[in-house]
Every structure is written in C-alpha cells, then in structure tokens.
Amino acid sequence: MDIGLLATLSAVVATVALSFRYRADIVSFTSLMILVLAGVYEVGEALSFLISPAVIVLFGSMVLSGVIADSGLLDRLARYVSIKARHIAVASLLLYFVAGVASGFVSDVAIVLAMAVLISDVARRLGAPPAAYVMPLAFAVALGGRLTMVGNAGNVILLDIYQSTTGEGLSIFAFTLPAFLALAISIPLLLLISFYARRFVPQLSTAVKFVVALAEVGEALDGKSRKEVEKAYRVKILSKDRFLLKYSVVLIKITAGDIPSLMASKDLRLTPLGNNKGEDTEFLIVTPRSRLVGKTLSLEQIHKVFPVSIIGVVPSGPIQSLETYTFRPGDEILVMGDEKEIERLAAFYRLERSKTLVRAFNPRLAASGLGGLFAAVALSQFMPAPQAFIIGTFIALLGGGRAVERLYQYVSWETLVYVGSFLAIGNAAAKIDLLKPITPLLNVQEYLFVIGLLFTNTLGLIPSAVLIGPYLTTKEALMTYVLATIPTLLPQAHPAIYIVYREYGLSLKNFLKISIPATAATALATATAIYLLF
C-alpha cells in the first residue's frame, strides 16, 4: 500500500477516534504533521490550511459572538421574554424560538449559558425539574445553527469547500427558509418532549444565587403596592413599607440573572455603593482568612478604597442594610469595575473570585457587536465571506474597552487549529476518494439525509463536513446535507448539548430517553419542511 494512502487513512481514523478523549487540536495537528513526514504535503502547503477562508470566517464569527454575548444583550432579551410569559410552556416556546434563531448568528454556547438560567428559574418556581426544559433548549440551539452557512463550524467548512470545489458563489442565507420552517415545526415538538422528560429527569440543578441590593423607585412605580411590584419585577422587597414612593431607595432580593436588566431599568434601578462605571462585574467570595470577616461596609468602605462599585451581597444571615451587614465566611460581594482593579481588591482582602457569570448590559458593546454582525452578513452578499467577516470584526471591536482586551478570550484557538488541520486531512482524504464505497448513496437525497444525520451524531459536525463536503457538488445535495445536521442524538455531538448534559446531572440513559424522540421528531419536522417547500 502506498505510504501516502496509508498515512491519510491513519490520520483520518486517529483524529476522529482520539479527539473524543484528547485535545482535538493537538491530535489533528499531530496527524497533519504525519502527513507532511509521509510526503503528502509540503510544510508550507499544510500550514496554509490554518489560515484558510473557513478558518478566517470562523475566527470572525467567534469574535462577533463574543462581543454580543459580553454586552449582556442576550441575557436582557431572555429575561424580558421570561417576565412577559406567565407560564413555563409559553416562556419555553418563546425562549426556544429566540435561542434557535439567534444561534444562526451567535455562539451556541453563549446562548445556552444566557437562557438556561432563566428557564431553570421559571421551572424551579413552578416545582418542575429544570433539566426537562433546558435540554430541549440546547436542542433548539443545535437546530438553529442550520439557519445560516455561518451558524456552526460545520456549515462554515461546507461553504468554503463548496465554493472552492464548484467555483460557484453561495449566500450564507441559501438554506435559511427550509431551516427556519423546520425549526418552527420542531419547537412545539420539543416542548412536548420537555413535558415527557419531567417524569424521569433529576430535580438536581445549579443553585440560584440571590443577591441583596439597593434599588431606587422610579416615577412609574410611585404609589404602587409592594406585592404588585414584586410580582411584576420578580423581586423580593425587604423594606417594610406597603406602598412605594418615587425616588425612595429600597432593599431588594433578586436572582443573579436579573441583575443586568435592573441595572438598566428606569422604574426599579439598582443603585450600587460607589460611582464606578467599569465594564466587569464579578462575585467575590469572603474566605475564612479574609480581612472582611466580622466587618461591615460602613467600617471597611472598600468601594472608596478601590475604584469599584458594590452592587450587592449574597448574605448567609439576616440583613437589614448593605452598609451594616457583618460579613461571614461564605458570603459573596458583587462588585463592578475594571478587571485589574477587581483582581487587586480580591488579593488585598483575600477574597476568592467566583465563577458565576454576571453580565451588565453594555449598550456600546451591543451596538458595536450588532453593527459588526450586520456588516459581515450584508457584505458577504457582495464579497467573499472572509473579507466580510474581517470588516465585521473590526467594527465589533470599535466598542473598545472590554471588547479589545478580551479579543483572545472570544476565540477558541483550539477549535481553529482543529478545523484548519482537519481541513488539510480531509483534503488528502478526498484525493484518495476515501468515501468511494458510499459515493452512490450520496447521490440519492434520502440516503444522503440519513448519512448526514448519522455522521454528524457520531463523527461530529467538523469531521463529517470535511469528509462529505467535497462530494456535495450541487445546491440540492448541499441543502439536504445541511438540513440533515441534527446533532442531538449523543451528548458529545454538540458543545451546547454537552454542557447541559454535564451541568444538570443527567445520566446517559435518561439523556437518550430525551434525545432519541427529540432526534426523531426534529428529523421528521425537517423532512416535512423539505416536502412543503420543494
């Protein structure tokens, strides 16, 4: 057997098999270097795949998604939907739809992290297991990635391969209509599956963190009863007054997920201690060795010693006011300011930085992120997608501050190396016609749909797109394969699904009880959409 052929087969098998257990970027790059040693590629040719058009588009989409997610826009939108919907079924339907549509443009993981907390909160208040509703949310996000050709890494790769193979331009909205119809049909089915899942999923969920903070009453709430405001804004008012007066300051108890919206609210606006308007918001945990143990904010005014503002505290005992509460080990302080100043504060007072994520709504970042996304999408209709997304990235970074400082954090460099390396491996596999045994099946729409469904759930979005992409030489075939990417059967098939699977304590058996009917239902919904439109 030819050494190049043997090296290519080994690279494909090793990368696909080992990437489930070891770091995908290291495995794929090592396999690529083996192809170089075997003479399949020159070094320069092999490394050129790391800056291929698909990698550049993926880089740009990661930055745009990161800026939008970091702006707190998704969190605010999700909270607005959950407040307006009074029943968990209505809230779930709306959030599933919003999440599915957003995932066509924004990071799927960011969407799940932003919306899972709110669905969990609604489910918990109604005595339902949160996992039963969050798992279908992750499925909706996975399905929404099909809406555009930049909605997930697999589609980005397919767009690049199709254009380079056929020489034909393709809009990123080429298959949006059937994908949207399939999503719209799938969402009610996912809600039914959530009702079914309530029977067996564990009640375990991530704990809700309640923050005690000060809030100023706006003119719109003047004279409103305490109970009326509590119901409308999902807060607990700790002050004893039965009716609220405008411009008065009350002590309230809220969930961490509701903080971004109340910070921007005009009716019940959070009023932090201190005047700092920094872009970072973090929880700091009071450790047993902390200098704040046994002290109060009236005695230890950390918001005046350091350039930070104190939004609220997570107390472990009764609290009458922020300034007179005596800190105990395990308490948490929610502070806002520059990240470096928060780090200095934590080090000085021996506070531990919490992993709980709180994003205060930042209009500037939201505007620059959405502007960059709109520019990238609009320009991609008139110029190559890589150039369009580079321009969009620069516009998104005009938000400055946090966006520029966190540029490298927005990008999953491991994914980019993996995609670039596997593109080279897949190109070598296409040259030896690795999938020749199943090539006749790829020419039949029904078989191609089944193969796409199986490949994306077993190999993953990226390997399956790289291996099958070169054989998709017509728009009809490409559409069928894109719509067949329903990575919901196994938890490892999609990162957002895997996060929920691990976070909510699902066993593989219980997961399969949800994923098998969900995959069948969404595949049927997709087939129905194709039939209705074509």
ABEGO torsion letter per residue (X at the ends): XBAAAAAAAAAAAAAAAAAAABBAAAAAAAAAAAAAAAGABBAAAAAAAAABAAAAAAAAAAAAAAAAAAAGAAAAAAAAAAAABABAAAAAAAAAAAAAAAAAABBAAAAAAAAAAAAAAAAAAAGBBAAAAAAAAAAAAAAAAAABAAABAAAAAAAAAAAAAAGBBBBAAAAAAAAAAAAAAAAAAAAAAAAAAAAABBABBBBBBBBBBBBBBBAAABGBBAAAAAAAAGBBBABABABBBBGBBBBBBBBAAAAAAAAABAABBBBBBEABABABBBBBBBBAABAABGBBAAABBAAAABBBBBABBBBABBBABAAABBBBBGBBBBBBEBAAAAAAAAAAAGBBBBABBBBBBBAAAAAAAAAAAAAAAAAAAABBAAAAAAAAAAAAAAAEEAAAAAAAAABBAAAAAAAAAAAAAAAAAAAAGAAAAAAAAAABAAAAAAAAAAAAAAAEAAAAAAAAAAABABAAAAAAAAAABBBAABAAABAAAAAAAAAAGBBAAAAAAAAAAAAAAAAAAAAAAAAAAX
